[in-house]
Amino acid sequence: MSMSMSMNLVSIIVLVGVSVTFRGVNGLSMGYYLMSCPFVDPIVKNTVNRALQNDPTLAASLIRMHFHDCFVEGCDGSVLIDSTRDNRAEKDSPANESLRGYEVIDDIKEQLENQCPGVVSCADIVAMAARDAVFWAGGPFYDIPKGRKDGTRSRIEDTANLPSPFFNASQLINTFARRGFTAQQMVALSGAHTLGVARCVSFKDRLDGTDTLLSPNFGRTLSRTCSNGDNAIQTFDGTADSFDNVYYNALSRGAGVLFSDQTLFASPRTRGIVNAYAMNQALFFLDFQQAIIKMGMLDVKEGRWGQVRRNCRRVN
């Protein structure tokens, strides 16, 4: 059996299990829009695919947006809200200032409002866009339960809950544990760094010669990057636009870009997981599917606790 056939079977097995496990949880279901907006999935997928064909680097941004949304106030689209004169919103936090792809979400929302006004939440759009970005970049296909409502709170101070690129493995494990994730699920979600780049400002502190986790050769690479300033970018691995397990192989060579990346290999609590994913991409894909679906269920809003925004950038 070919690897692609094997991965398809893995995806099918996961999807069957997920549809049973999550149906009805928190008011979400796989077929939530089946009658009210039956074309929601193709509209999201086609719009994401067009955007990524024009700019493949947006795949990493859409996945990161989903994480940064869910990990703060739950998966409620709060990361999309613009700041106002009276409120500084999440997107203006230093942790979010490099987020991109808002215009893709706006495009999807406009099309859906034309098709089925007031039906599809911005929170669901973010989750579906991330799903389609993973698949477009070569990662596993997974489906998600839908029916999230949009939140009405977005405050810059709430982003303090986001994991820092300067965290060690214990801090990462504890931060994710507070949100209900195991160490293995945390390492699997960290694999989203198989896509995208980091800015020098997030790793330049490693270059003072005291970071014993950093490979000397890779340290020289990072130093050359940072010679171009704090906003110079470094890819997380050698296949920055492809969703694969190359990220974990880089960690095993001491070539993790962020301290929070390399610490996953340095710590005895997570090294075995990194090695397993480095050797077995199918295992990484399977664990990532399950972890990101779980992440998409964090503190979802329903009923009077949420709304369906007409414009993703502002509360109704």
N, C-alpha and C positions, 0 to 999 in steps of 0.2 A: 504494500500500500504506500502511495506517495505521501510526502510530508504534508502537501496541501490538502489531500483527502483526509489525512489524520486530523489536521487542525479543524477542518469542516465538521468532522464527527465530534471533536471536543466542543466546538461552539454549539452544536445541536444539543449535546448532552447538557451543557450549562444552561442553555435557553429553556429547555424543558423543565429543569429543576427550578429556575428562577420564576417562571410563570406560575408555578404551583406555590412556591414559597411566599411570593410577595403580593399575590392577588388579594386586594382588599385591605392590605396593611396601610394604616394612615389614610384610608380613603383612596389610595392609588390603585391603578390596575393597568394591565397591558393594553386593554381595549378602551381606555377612558374616552378617547376622541372618536371611537368607531362610528358613532351616529352623528355627533355634533360637528366634527371637522375631519371627515375621512381621509383627506389628502394631506394631513399635517406631516406625516413622515416623508413622503416624496418631496414636498416643498422644502423642508429643512435639508434633506440630503442633497437635492439638486443645487440649492443655494450655497451650501457649504462646499460642495465639489467645485462649483464655478470659482468661488473665492480662492480655494486652495490651488486650483490650476493656475491662477494668476499670481499667487504668492504662497508657495508651499510652507513657508515659515509660520503661517497663521495656524497651522495644525497644533503646534505646541501652545500657542496663545489661547486657543479655544479650550483646550484641555485644562490649562492652568487657570483660566477664568472660572471653569466649573469648580475646581478645587478651592479657589479663593472665595467663591460664593458660598459653598457649602460649609467650609470650615469656620466661618465667622458667625453669621446669624442663622445658619442652616441653609438648605437649598431653596432660597426664596427670591433670587434675582436681585438681592440688595446691592451687589457689586456694580450693577448697571446704572444705579441712580446717580444723577448729576448733583454736585454741590449747589447750594443756594446761598443767598446772602446770610441766611440765618443758620445754616447747617453745612459743615464740611463732611462730605460723604466718604464712604470707603475707598472709592476709586482714586481719591486724592492722597491717600496714604503713601508714604515712601515704599511700602511693601507692594503696592499696586500700580505705581506710576509707570511701570514698564509693560503693564497689560495692554494687549492690542486685540482687535477683532470686534470692537463694539459696533462698528458699522455693518458687520455681517449679521449680528443679532438684530439690528434695526431693519435691515433689508428683509429678513425672514418675518419679523413682526408685521411689517407693512403689508407683505403679501398675505399673511394669515388674517390680518384685520379686514382685508378686502374680501377674502373667501368666507370667513366665519367670524364676524366682529364680536369682540368681548369674550372669546371662548378659550383660546390657548394662552397660557401664562408665559411670562418671560422666563420664569424659573425652569419650566419644562423645555423651553427653546434652548436655554444654555446647556441643559443636560443632554438633549438630543444632538446639539451641535458638537459637543465633545465626543459623544458616541460615534458620530459620523466622521469626525476628524481622525479618531483612532483608526478606524477601518480604512479610510482613504490613505493614510500613511503606511499601511501594510500590517496593522495590528489586528487583533481578533475582533470579530463581529459579536456584539452583544445587544440585547434589547433591554429596555428599561420600563418599569411601571410609570405611568403618567398621572397627572392630576394635581401636581404641586400648585399652590397658590403663591402669589407674589407678596412679599413683605412690605411694610410701610416704614421701616426703620433702616437707615444707612448712615452710620456715624464713624468717623475716622478712628476714634479711640477703640472701636471694637476690633480693629485689625491687629491689635496686640495679641490676639489669640492665634495668629498664624505662626507656624513653625519658622524659626529663624535659620538662615543659611550658616549660622555660626554655632548651632546646637551640636552637642555630641550625641552618641547613640542613646545613652540613658535618657537625655532630655527629649529626644525624638520619641522614644518608646513611651515615656510618661505622657507627653503631649497627645499622642494618638490614642493612648489608653483612656484618657479622659473623654475621648469621643467614641469609645467603644471598640477600638481596633486593636488587634493583636500585633505583636512585633512583626510577624510574617506579613500581615496585611500592610503594615507600614512600609516594609521593604518593597513589597510589590507595587504599592502606589508611588514610591520613590522612583520606580522604573519609568514613570512618565518623563523623566529626564533623559530618556533615550531620544527625545525630540527637543530641539531648541537650543538656546544659548543662555549664558550668564554674562552679566556686565562685570567689568573689572572691580567695581566698587564692592561687589559681594564676595570677592575672594582675594583682594590685594593684601589683606592682613596676613595671609598665609606665606607671603613672600619675604618675610624678614629673617628667614633662616631658622626659626624656632619650631616650625611645623614638621615634626618627625614622620608624619604620615605621608608627606608629599614626596613622590619620586623626584630625585634631583633633575633628571632629564625633563620631566614634565613641568617642574618648577621653572626651568629656563623658558619653556614654551609660554607659560602663564606670564612670566616677566616681560617677554617680548610683546604679548598682547597688551599688558598694562602700560607699556611705554607710549601707547597711543591715547592714554587718558582714562579717567574713571568710567566713561561710557563705552569704551572699547569692548567688543564682545568675543567670547570664547565658546565654541560649541561644546556641549556636554560629552559627546563622543564623536567618533569618526563618521557616523552616518546620521547627521543631525536632522534630516527630513524623513528618516525611515524609522518606523516603530519596530524595534527588534531588541535583542538582549545584549547588544554591543556595550551598552552602558555598564553592565555588570562585569563584563570582561575588562573594561577600563579600570574599574575599582580594584580588581585583583592585581593590576599592574601598578597600583599607586597613582593612577592618572584620573582620579576623581577631581572635578573642577572645584566644587564647593567643599568646605570642611565637612558639612553635613552629609555630603555624598561619601567621601572617603572614610568617614567614621563608621559607616555600615560594614565595611570590610575589616576595619581595625578592631571592632568590638567582638569578643567571643560570642556575645549574645545574638549577633546577626550575621557573622561571617559565613556560617554554614548555609544560610539562606541565599546570600549573595553568590556563593559558589554553585549552589544548586541551579539558580537561574542562569548563571554564566554557562553552565554545561547543558541546560535543557530549556530552550526557548518555549517549547510547548507548555512546560510547567509554569513558566512566568506568565504566559498568555492566560492560562486557566486561572491562576491566582489573581492576576490583575483584573480580569473580568469580574470575578466575584467581589473583589475589594472595591472597585469603582461603582458597582451597582449598589453595594452597601453604603458607600459614601453618599450616593445620590439620594439616600433616604434620611439623611441627617436633618432632624428638626424641621420636617416639612410642615408648611402652614396649611390649614384647611378651615373651611367654614368661615366664621366671622374673624378668624385670626389672619386672614389674607384676602387678597383681591386679585383680579386679572387686570393688570395695567393696560391701558389703551396705548400708552407710550412707555417703553421700557426704561426711559431715562428719568421718569418722574412719577410720583404717586398720583393716583386719580384724584 
